[in-house]
Amino acid sequence: MQKAGKLKIGIVGAGNIAGIHAQSIQESHNSGLVSIYSRTEKNAKTFSEKYDVRWFTDWNAFISDPELDAVSICSPNGNHLDYGKKAAQAGKHVIVEKPIEVTLERARRLIQVCEENKVALAVIYQSRYIPEIKEIKRKLDEQLIGKIFMADAYIKWFRDQDYYDSGAWRGTLALDGGGVLINQAIHTIDLLQWFMGDVESIYGKTGTLTHERLEGEDNAVAVVKFKSGAMGVIEGSTSIQPAQPRRIEMHGEKGTIILDGDDAKILKPGSKTSEKEDKGPATGAASPFGGFSTQPHLKQFEAIAEAIRSGKEPPVSGKESLKSLAIVLAIYESSKRNAPVNMDDIMG
């Protein structure tokens, strides 16, 4: 069991998302930020000055700090295994920004090494901690709209060419794992499968239609068959102008539940859809951190710290995070084959 007191966390990587992690950890009641590791001295020092923590460019010095309980990995996706493995072997708990990794093989290796070293592994999917989304999950568990027969997810966002050019890893297969699906859309895909349960099969198409120098996709569509019998679609894009709020629609025998951005609507038979007042660009739709609130990250970090302190499996676990990654990879595989793929074949 984790020792009493706050969970002391060090961050790996000083990019944009690391700042969100840092602020959330510092505002948490049961965790504390103690250090930053970056391969670049300038980035490490700048981060250290902003958040008043120790900085390291020497990995061994960073990971051997006896005060350090856990690491929060904010490196490019394809490096999560490398850093997570070394952290686990040093006896540190591992927290990973989504996705867990870029392939199921690498993801499972990270899960295995954490189990072997008896450390916790959690993956950040902070959307599950938005109050209206938690309420949707509760209503679905209560079968408020009955058996669902159709469920769709739409992530129609925008990223300009400068966004992709700002980091050599962005949109690459080795370090990003792909494009819009694995980077931007995976949060909403995670919610879709969390709401709906396991996927049976997928038929997907991907393409790079409006950006240059991408190995990954900027547009994707997929037809989804759930094991429950429900059908649906997933649409993801970073080409849409103006950017749209992310949206999930679930249609059941007794009504409809809609997630519009971070707002929930429940429509029963006989009710009318009403247009919401335009609140401006949705969180993350037009730019990575436009309108961004750290509260969902904060709530997940608190839940992770509490689970670790109690010796329980933290949310969202490494194994749980495989589900959304597998859906993304299934769409990629289906597009390559130009044929439907069975999720059991992808999961192996």
C-alpha positions in Angstrom: 0.0 0.0 0.0 1.2 3.5 -0.8 2.6 5.4 2.2 0.4 8.0 3.9 0.5 11.7 2.8 0.3 13.3 -0.6 1.4 11.3 -3.7 4.6 13.0 -4.9 4.6 13.2 -8.7 7.3 14.2 -11.2 6.4 15.0 -14.8 8.2 13.6 -17.8 8.2 16.0 -20.8 7.7 19.8 -20.7 5.3 20.2 -23.7 1.9 21.8 -23.7 0.0 19.1 -21.9 2.6 18.9 -19.1 1.4 22.3 -17.9 -2.2 21.0 -17.6 -0.9 18.1 -15.5 1.3 20.4 -13.4 -1.6 22.8 -12.6 -3.9 19.9 -11.8 -1.5 18.1 -9.5 -0.7 21.3 -7.7 -4.3 22.1 -7.1 -5.1 18.6 -5.9 -5.7 17.9 -2.2 -3.9 14.6 -2.2 -1.0 14.9 -4.6 2.0 17.2 -5.0 4.3 18.2 -7.9 8.0 17.8 -7.0 10.0 17.7 -10.2 10.2 17.9 -14.0 12.3 15.9 -16.4 13.1 17.1 -19.9 15.9 16.2 -22.3 16.1 19.9 -23.1 17.7 22.1 -20.3 15.9 25.2 -21.4 12.5 23.6 -21.3 13.2 22.0 -17.9 14.4 25.3 -16.4 11.5 27.3 -17.8 9.0 24.7 -16.4 10.8 24.6 -13.1 10.6 28.3 -12.7 6.9 28.5 -13.5 5.8 25.7 -11.2 8.6 26.0 -8.5 9.8 22.4 -8.7 13.2 20.7 -9.2 14.3 20.2 -12.7 16.4 17.4 -14.3 17.9 16.5 -17.6 19.6 13.4 -16.2 17.0 10.6 -16.1 18.8 8.5 -13.5 19.0 11.5 -11.1 15.3 12.3 -11.7 14.0 8.7 -11.3 16.2 7.9 -8.3 14.8 10.8 -6.2 13.6 9.1 -3.0 10.9 11.6 -2.6 9.3 10.7 -5.9 6.3 8.3 -5.7 5.0 8.5 -9.3 5.7 9.9 -12.7 3.2 11.6 -15.1 4.4 10.9 -18.6 3.7 13.7 -21.1 6.1 12.7 -23.8 5.0 11.9 -27.4 2.7 8.9 -27.5 5.3 6.5 -28.9 7.7 7.1 -26.0 5.2 6.1 -23.3 6.5 2.5 -23.0 10.1 3.6 -22.9 9.7 6.0 -20.0 7.0 4.0 -18.2 9.1 0.8 -18.2 12.1 2.6 -16.7 9.9 4.3 -14.1 8.2 1.0 -13.1 11.5 -0.7 -12.8 12.5 2.0 -10.4 9.5 1.3 -8.3 7.5 4.4 -9.3 3.8 4.4 -10.1 3.0 5.4 -13.7 0.5 7.9 -15.0 0.3 8.3 -18.8 -1.4 11.0 -20.9 -3.7 9.4 -23.4 -3.3 7.2 -25.4 -1.5 4.6 -23.4 0.8 3.9 -26.5 0.7 3.7 -30.3 0.3 -0.1 -30.6 -1.5 -2.7 -28.5 1.8 -4.7 -28.3 3.6 -1.7 -26.7 0.6 -0.9 -24.5 0.5 -4.5 -23.2 4.2 -4.5 -22.5 3.8 -1.4 -20.4 0.9 -3.0 -18.5 3.0 -6.1 -18.0 6.1 -4.3 -16.7 4.0 -2.3 -14.2 2.4 -5.5 -12.9 5.8 -7.2 -12.7 7.1 -4.4 -10.6 3.9 -4.0 -8.5 3.3 -0.4 -9.4 0.0 1.2 -10.4 -0.7 2.3 -14.0 -3.3 4.9 -14.9 -4.1 6.6 -18.2 -5.5 10.1 -18.4 -9.0 10.3 -19.9 -10.3 13.3 -18.0 -13.5 13.6 -20.0 -14.9 10.8 -17.8 -14.7 13.3 -14.9 -16.9 16.1 -16.4 -20.0 16.2 -14.2 -22.5 16.1 -17.1 -20.7 13.1 -18.6 -20.7 11.3 -15.3 -24.4 11.9 -15.2 -24.9 10.5 -18.7 -23.1 7.4 -17.6 -25.3 7.1 -14.6 -28.5 7.5 -16.6 -27.3 4.9 -19.1 -26.5 2.4 -16.3 -30.1 3.0 -15.1 -31.3 2.3 -18.7 -33.2 5.6 -18.8 -33.7 5.4 -22.5 -34.0 1.7 -22.7 -32.1 -0.5 -25.2 -29.9 1.6 -27.4 -30.0 0.8 -31.1 -27.9 3.6 -32.6 -24.9 5.5 -31.2 -22.7 8.0 -33.0 -19.6 10.1 -32.2 -18.6 13.2 -34.2 -15.3 15.1 -33.6 -15.2 17.8 -36.2 -12.3 20.0 -35.1 -9.7 22.2 -36.7 -5.9 22.3 -36.5 -3.9 24.5 -38.9 -0.7 23.5 -40.6 1.3 25.4 -38.1 0.0 23.1 -35.4 1.4 20.0 -37.1 4.6 21.7 -38.1 5.2 22.9 -34.5 6.5 19.4 -33.4 8.4 17.0 -35.6 6.5 14.1 -33.9 3.0 15.4 -34.7 1.1 13.3 -37.2 3.9 10.7 -37.4 3.2 7.0 -37.1 6.1 6.2 -34.8 5.5 8.9 -32.2 2.0 10.2 -32.6 0.6 6.8 -33.8 -1.5 8.4 -36.5 -3.5 11.6 -36.8 -6.9 12.9 -35.7 -8.2 9.6 -34.3 -5.4 8.7 -31.9 -4.7 12.3 -30.9 -7.8 14.4 -30.8 -10.8 12.0 -31.3 -9.7 9.3 -28.8 -11.2 11.0 -25.8 -14.6 11.0 -27.5 -14.1 7.4 -28.7 -13.3 6.4 -25.1 -16.6 7.9 -24.0 -18.5 6.2 -26.8 -17.2 2.8 -25.8 -17.6 3.6 -22.0 -21.2 4.4 -22.6 -22.0 1.7 -25.1 -19.8 -1.3 -24.2 -17.7 -3.5 -26.4 -17.4 -3.1 -30.1 -17.9 -6.1 -32.4 -16.7 -4.9 -35.8 -15.6 -1.7 -37.6 -15.5 -0.7 -41.2 -13.4 2.5 -41.5 -11.9 4.9 -44.0 -9.1 7.4 -43.3 -7.4 10.0 -45.4 -5.1 13.0 -45.3 -7.2 15.6 -47.2 -6.3 19.2 -46.1 -2.8 19.1 -44.4 0.7 18.5 -45.7 3.5 16.4 -44.5 1.4 14.1 -42.3 1.9 10.3 -42.1 -1.3 10.1 -40.2 -4.9 11.0 -41.1 -6.7 14.3 -40.8 -10.1 12.8 -41.7 -11.7 9.5 -40.8 -15.1 7.8 -40.9 -16.2 4.4 -39.5 -19.3 2.3 -39.3 -19.4 0.6 -35.9 -21.3 -2.5 -34.8 -21.5 -3.0 -31.0 -21.7 -6.3 -29.3 -25.0 -5.1 -27.8 -26.4 -5.1 -31.4 -26.5 -1.3 -31.7 -25.0 0.3 -34.8 -23.3 3.7 -35.2 -20.7 5.9 -36.8 -17.5 7.7 -35.8 -16.4 10.8 -37.7 -13.2 12.5 -36.9 -11.5 15.5 -38.5 -9.0 18.3 -37.9 -10.1 20.1 -41.1 -13.5 21.6 -40.2 -13.9 25.4 -40.4 -15.5 26.6 -38.2 -14.7 23.9 -35.7 -17.7 22.1 -34.1 -18.3 20.9 -30.6 -17.7 17.2 -30.1 -20.9 15.3 -30.1 -22.2 11.9 -29.1 -25.8 10.8 -29.9 -27.4 7.7 -28.4 -30.8 6.7 -29.5 -32.8 4.2 -27.5 -36.3 2.7 -27.4 -37.4 5.3 -24.8 -35.6 8.4 -25.9 -32.3 10.0 -26.9 -29.2 11.2 -24.9 -27.0 13.8 -26.6 -23.5 15.0 -25.5 -23.0 18.4 -27.1 -19.5 19.6 -26.2 -19.6 19.0 -22.5 -23.4 19.6 -22.2 -25.9 16.8 -21.8 -29.4 16.7 -23.2 -32.0 14.0 -22.6 -34.9 13.9 -25.0 -38.0 11.7 -24.3 -40.7 10.9 -26.8 -42.7 14.0 -27.6 -40.1 16.5 -26.6 -38.6 18.9 -29.1 -35.0 19.6 -29.9 -34.0 23.2 -29.0 -31.1 25.1 -30.4 -28.7 26.1 -27.7 -27.3 29.6 -27.4 -23.9 29.9 -29.2 -21.3 29.8 -26.5 -18.4 30.1 -28.9 -15.8 27.4 -29.9 -16.1 24.2 -27.9 -13.2 23.1 -25.6 -10.3 22.0 -27.8 -12.3 22.2 -31.0 -10.5 25.1 -32.7 -7.2 24.9 -30.9 -5.6 22.4 -28.5 -6.4 24.3 -25.3 -9.1 26.8 -26.3 -11.6 27.2 -23.5 -9.8 24.5 -21.6 -10.6 23.8 -17.9 -8.2 21.8 -15.7 -11.0 20.6 -13.4 -11.6 17.2 -15.1 -7.8 16.5 -15.0 -7.8 17.6 -11.4 -10.6 15.2 -10.5 -8.9 12.3 -12.2 -5.5 13.0 -10.6 -7.3 13.0 -7.2 -9.0 9.7 -8.0 -5.7 8.2 -9.1 -3.9 9.4 -6.0 -6.7 8.0 -3.7 -6.6 4.7 -5.5 -2.8 4.4 -5.2 -2.9 5.3 -1.5 -5.6 2.7 -0.9 -3.8 0.0 -2.8 -6.6 -0.2 -5.4 -6.5 -0.2 -9.2 -6.6 3.4 -10.4 -9.0 4.9 -13.0 -8.6 4.6 -16.0 -6.4 1.5 -15.7 -4.0 0.4 -18.4 -6.2 -2.5 -19.4 -9.3 -0.2 -19.6 -7.4 2.2 -21.8 -6.7 -0.6 -24.4 -10.4 -0.4 -25.5 -10.3 3.0 -27.0 -6.8 2.4 -28.5 -8.0 -0.8 -30.1 -11.0 1.0 -31.7 -8.7 3.5 -33.3 -6.3 0.8 -34.5 -9.2 -1.2 -35.9 -10.3 1.8 -38.0 -6.7 2.2 -39.3 -6.5 -1.5 -40.1 -9.9 -1.5 -41.8 -8.9 1.4 -44.0 -5.8 -0.4 -45.1 -7.7 -3.6 -45.9 -10.6 -1.8 -47.4 -12.8 -4.3 -45.5 -14.5 -4.6 -42.1 -12.4 -5.9 -39.2 -13.5 -7.9 -36.2 -12.5 -6.3 -32.9 -11.7 -9.7 -31.3 -9.1 -10.2 -34.1 -7.6 -6.8 -33.3 -7.5 -7.5 -29.5 -6.0 -10.9 -30.2 
